[in-house]
Amino acid sequence: MAIIVKTQNPSGLLSKIKKAINDKSIDTWSYDSDGDFTHKPEQWKNKAWLRPKVYSNELRFGILGQKDTELTKYLYGVYHGRFIEMLLNHFDSDFNQVQATAVKTEPDYF
């Protein structure tokens, strides 16, 4: 259930995402002191987090659920769909492919 972004510069893309959040050009996502992203609308805020991990030519985001709460398919779908939408709207020239896995995939943690 990870997001896998194929990119020549995974660290650079991650930095661009954080900068866009800091600059308020992306206002529907935030990240915490651990670097994990959460969706900001009140309905979804802190229901799950996406933890980035840099690989060779890939930037992956593993999903983390709330402690002692089942991670539902619906919540997974919202977080993955909206995050991929944000990537396509703001960073389409920084990667050549993005996908969401349907099963637990490194670096998911739930």
C-alpha positions as CSV (number, residue, x, y, z in Angstrom):
1,M,0.0,0.0,0.0
2,A,2.9,2.4,-0.8
3,I,3.2,5.2,-3.3
4,I,6.2,4.7,-5.6
5,V,7.4,7.6,-7.6
6,K,10.0,7.0,-10.3
7,T,12.3,9.9,-10.5
8,Q,15.9,10.7,-11.4
9,N,16.2,12.9,-8.3
10,P,14.2,11.4,-5.4
11,S,15.9,13.6,-2.7
12,G,15.3,16.7,-4.8
13,L,11.6,15.9,-5.3
14,L,11.1,15.4,-1.6
15,S,12.8,18.7,-0.9
16,K,10.5,20.4,-3.5
17,I,7.4,19.0,-1.9
18,K,8.4,20.2,1.6
19,K,9.3,23.6,0.2
20,A,6.0,24.0,-1.6
21,I,4.2,23.1,1.7
22,N,6.4,25.6,3.6
23,D,5.7,28.3,1.0
24,K,2.0,27.6,1.2
25,S,1.6,26.8,-2.5
26,I,0.4,23.4,-1.3
27,D,-2.0,23.9,1.6
28,T,-3.8,20.6,1.8
29,W,-0.8,18.7,3.1
30,S,1.6,19.2,6.1
31,Y,4.5,17.3,7.5
32,D,5.7,16.8,11.0
33,S,9.1,16.7,12.7
34,D,9.6,13.1,11.6
35,G,9.0,14.2,8.0
36,D,5.7,12.3,7.7
37,F,3.0,13.8,5.6
38,T,-0.7,14.1,6.7
39,H,-3.7,15.4,4.8
40,K,-4.8,18.7,6.4
41,P,-8.6,18.8,5.9
42,E,-10.1,18.3,9.3
43,Q,-11.9,15.1,8.2
44,W,-8.6,13.4,7.3
45,K,-6.0,15.2,9.5
46,N,-3.8,12.8,11.5
47,K,-5.9,9.8,10.5
48,A,-2.8,8.4,8.7
49,W,0.7,9.6,7.6
50,L,2.8,9.0,4.6
51,R,6.5,8.4,5.4
52,P,9.0,9.2,2.6
53,K,11.9,7.0,1.9
54,V,14.6,7.7,-0.8
55,Y,15.7,4.8,-3.0
56,S,17.8,4.7,-6.1
57,N,15.6,6.5,-8.8
58,E,12.6,6.1,-6.5
59,L,10.8,8.1,-3.8
60,R,8.5,5.9,-1.9
61,F,5.8,6.9,0.6
62,G,4.8,4.2,3.1
63,I,1.5,4.6,4.9
64,L,1.4,4.6,8.7
65,G,-2.0,4.3,10.5
66,Q,-3.1,5.4,13.9
67,K,-2.0,3.2,16.8
68,D,-4.6,0.7,17.8
69,T,-6.9,1.6,14.9
70,E,-7.4,-0.5,11.7
71,L,-6.2,1.2,8.5
72,T,-9.2,0.9,6.2
73,K,-9.2,0.6,2.4
74,Y,-11.2,3.8,2.3
75,L,-8.6,5.8,4.3
76,Y,-5.8,4.3,2.3
77,G,-7.6,5.2,-0.9
78,V,-8.1,8.8,0.2
79,Y,-4.6,9.4,1.3
80,H,-3.0,7.7,-1.7
81,G,-5.3,9.2,-4.3
82,R,-5.1,12.8,-2.9
83,F,-1.3,12.6,-2.5
84,I,-0.9,11.3,-6.1
85,E,-3.2,14.1,-7.3
86,M,-1.0,16.7,-5.5
87,L,2.1,15.2,-7.2
88,L,0.5,15.3,-10.6
89,N,-0.7,18.9,-10.2
90,H,2.5,20.4,-8.8
91,F,5.5,18.1,-9.8
92,D,4.6,16.3,-13.0
93,S,7.9,17.4,-14.6
94,D,9.9,16.0,-11.7
95,F,9.0,12.3,-12.2
96,N,8.0,10.0,-15.0
97,Q,5.8,7.5,-13.2
98,V,3.8,7.1,-10.0
99,Q,1.9,4.1,-8.7
100,A,0.0,3.0,-5.6
101,T,0.4,-0.6,-4.5
102,A,-2.6,-2.6,-3.4
103,V,-0.7,-4.7,-0.8
104,K,1.7,-3.9,2.0
105,T,5.0,-2.8,0.4
106,E,8.2,-1.4,1.8
107,P,8.2,1.1,3.5
108,D,4.6,0.6,4.8
109,Y,4.2,0.4,8.5
110,F,0.9,-0.9,9.8
